[in-house]
Amino acid sequence: MKKLLVAGAIMASLAAGAAQAKDWETVRFGIEGAYPPFSWTDENGELQGFDVDMANALCEQMAVKCELVAQDWDGIIPALLARKYDAIIAAMSITEERKRTVDFTGKYALVPNKFVAKKGTELDLSEAGLKGKRVGVQIATTHDKYLTDNFGKDVNLVRYGTADEAYLDLKAGRVDYVFLDATAIEEGLLNKDGGDQFEFVGPSVTDEKWFGEGFGIAVRKQDQDLKNKLNKAIEALRDNGKYEAVNSKYFEYDVYGG
């Protein structure tokens, strides 16, 4: 992950946050807008997807005004610290590395991670099996870190700003595999025109050391009151059926996981 901000900017953020921490009339969510089905940007430039609907449902539950801010993935945590928005809801895995910079709510989704390739392609998930292979990943993600940490000297990682860019290169034969979470691959590739030429290969990858406890909502460390509000709202949506209503628009199973 890129360095997030110089120390002075972080200290300024901490100081600025103290004044408004107790009064959340509006909550601004940072959303990637390029990772369907969790988020995408439609032809009118509007944000859509599971994360968008979840953000709106959480705001309704907390009785606050909701604002959505589109933000490219590689700058999504720095922009939170710079107070461009108050929280990140962007299919972001809760990991120990990220916890050193931001705090997380409990999980709001849990999705396995998979490789995808042209039909008939085999995958041996080992140093020997990946040696010389070109694997597309989205830059600064847990998928990127997992492959770098485990196979960095053997695999040829090709990093992309968005998942769609990785799919385009997979279709063109410029990479052998793409490695992302399974639901994103389903929505962004397999369920689209031409997707029947591709399939999941190899095992599901869920190592908690790299992929954490699931997807959480990130907040600045000083905003513990907001984190608590969001945690209570997630629990309420699970209890009152509104989570299920959002879930069913995008998934045929409970994406919250066990």
LINKACOR-V370105 format. One line per field, one symbol per residue. psi: psi as a letter, one per 30 degrees, with the letter a starting at -180 (. if undefined). burial: # if it has 16 or more other C-alpha atoms within 10 Angstrom, else .. A space follows every 50 residues. Layout:
BEGIN
psi=???
burial=???
END
This chain:
BEGIN
psi=klkelleeeeeeeeeefeegffjifkkkkkkeghikgeklkafggkklle eeeeeeeeeeefhlkkkkjkkkefgeeeeefggflflkjhhkkjleeeff ellklllfljklklkklkkfklkjileeefkfkjkklkkglfeeeeeeef gefekjkjkleleeeeeeeeefgflelkjaleeeeeefdeglkffffllk lalkjgjfeefagaklkklkffheeeeeeeeeeeeeeeegfeeeeeefff lgljffa.
burial=...#.....#..##..#......#..###############.....#### #########.##...#.####.##.####################..#.. ##################....#......##..##############... ##.#######.###.##.###...################....#..### #...##...###############.##.######.##....###.##..# ....##..
END
